[in-house]
Amino acid sequence: MPTRLAALCLSIMVLVAAACGGDSGASERQTTTADVYVAVLRALIPPFAEGEDKQVVYVTPFDDQKAFPLETQAAVIADLDNVATVRFVDELDAAVHAGESGAPSKGNEVILLGPVTTSTTGPTMEVEAQKYVSETEQIGYRFQVTATADGTLRATELERNAVPPTTSR
């Protein structure tokens, strides 16, 4: 009887160890859309000088997109808290002074973010973004986002183009 009990205890311990231990990769944190957006925003938001207030950055989706999920918004805001005050808006009109000449931005930056697309050539993602300064001054970007050796994400600018004044209303 003691041999059976010992064998049963040993079997249970092996099952518990197998369930809890090992490096199956499942414990690695999955990259989220928020992580990708944080990398792109870090590349687009200029650093603020010591002693200055953090910039106010409005983030909005392109016109043909839905609003960002609240979980994505909360994660981006939390991750960039030491860099800028990020405010998500559902439409560009909420981030600009539409009634003023040239429709200038309300904050230091207004950034439009496109959807995250996965590359077919490897573990990279791409995002289109646009900086809105005024109705006549807008810059379009295309970023490639990759993981670094330490697991953080880095956004690399692939393309930059002037955008015709089509995003303000």
N, C-alpha and C positions, 0 to 999 in steps of 0.2 A: 504493500500500500504506500509506504513512504516513497518508493521509486516512482509510482504513478503520480503522486502529488508533486514531486520534484520535477518530473517531466512536464506536467501541466503548467506549473509556475514558470518553467523555462520557456515553454511555448508562448505563454502570455507575454513574457518579457520581450521575446523576439518580435512578436507582433507589435507591441507598443513601440519598441525601438525603431522598427521599420516604418511605422506610421509617423513618428515624430522626427526621425533623423534622416540623414542622407541629403545629398544635394541633387535633387531632381530638376532644379531650375524653376520649380513652381514657386519657390520663396522669393525669387527675384521680382522686383517691382516692375509692373508693366508701364510702358510709356503711355501717358495720356495725351489727349488733345491739349489740355491745359499746359502740360510740360513743353509741348512743341510751341505753343503760343508764347510762353514765357521766354523761350530761347529767341524767338523772333523779336519780341518786344524789347528784350535786353539789347539786341543789335540795333534797334531803331531809336530808343530813348537815350538822348545824350545824358551823361552823368551830371549831377548837380554839384556845385562847388560847396566846400565846407562852409557852414554858417548860413547857407541859403536854404530857403524852403524847398521841399520836394516839389517837383513839377506835377501839374495836374494833367493826366493823359486820358483822353476819351478814346474808348475802343468801341467800334461798331462793325457789324458784318457788312459785306457788300450788299447792294440793293436786292440781288436775286437770292439771298440766303435768309434762313430763319435766324431768329435771335439765338445767342449762345446759351446753352443750358446753364442753369444756376450753379451746378457743381463746378463747371468749367470756370465760370466767372469768379466764384469764391476761391478756387485754387490759384488762379492767376493773381487776384488781388493780394492774397496771402503771400505768395512767392515773391511778389514785386514790392511788398510793403516798404522795404528799405531803399528802394530805388525811386518810386514815384507813387502818387496817389492815383490809382487807376479807377476810372468810372466807366462802366459799361452802359451803352445806350443802344436801343433797338434800331434807331434810324439816325442817319447823318444830321438831319435837321435839329436834333436835340443837342448836338455838339458844336453847332455853329451859330453865329449871329446872322440868321437868314435875312433880317430886315435891314442890315447895314450894308453899305457899299462894299462889294467884294466878298461878302459873307465870310468874315474872318472867323477863325476857330475860337471857341470859348476858353479852352485851356491852353497850356503850353504846346500840346501836341494833340492831334486827332489822327488816329490810325485805324484804317479799315483792314480787316483780316479776312482772307478767304478760307475755304475749307482746307483741311490737311489731307494731302494725297500721298499715297505710299508709292515709292519708286519701284519700277519693275526690275531694276538692275542691282538691287541690294537692300540692306536695312536702312534706307534713308527715306525721309519724308520731304515733301515740298509744300511751301505755302506762298501764296501771292498776298502781298500787302500793299497798302497805299498810305502815304502821308498826305494829309490835307492841311494846308496852311491857310489858303483862301480859295475863293472860287476860281482864281486864275493861276494859283500856284499849288500843284499837286504832283507827287512823284510816285510812280508805280515800282514795285520791287518783286522779285522772285527769289525766295530763299530755299536753300537745301539745308535740312536739319539732320545732323548725325550725332551719334553717341561718341563721347570721348572715352579714353582709356579708363577714366575714373567713374564712368557711368553718367556724367552730366551731358546735357545736350548742347550742341553748338550750332548756331544758325550762320550759314555762309551765304553772303549775297551773290547770286548768280547773274542777276540782271537788274538794271535800273533804267527807267524811262520816264520822260515827262508825260503827264497824263492830260489830255484835253479837258477843259472845264465841263465835265459831264456829270459829276457826282453830286453837286449841290443842286438844290431845286430852286 
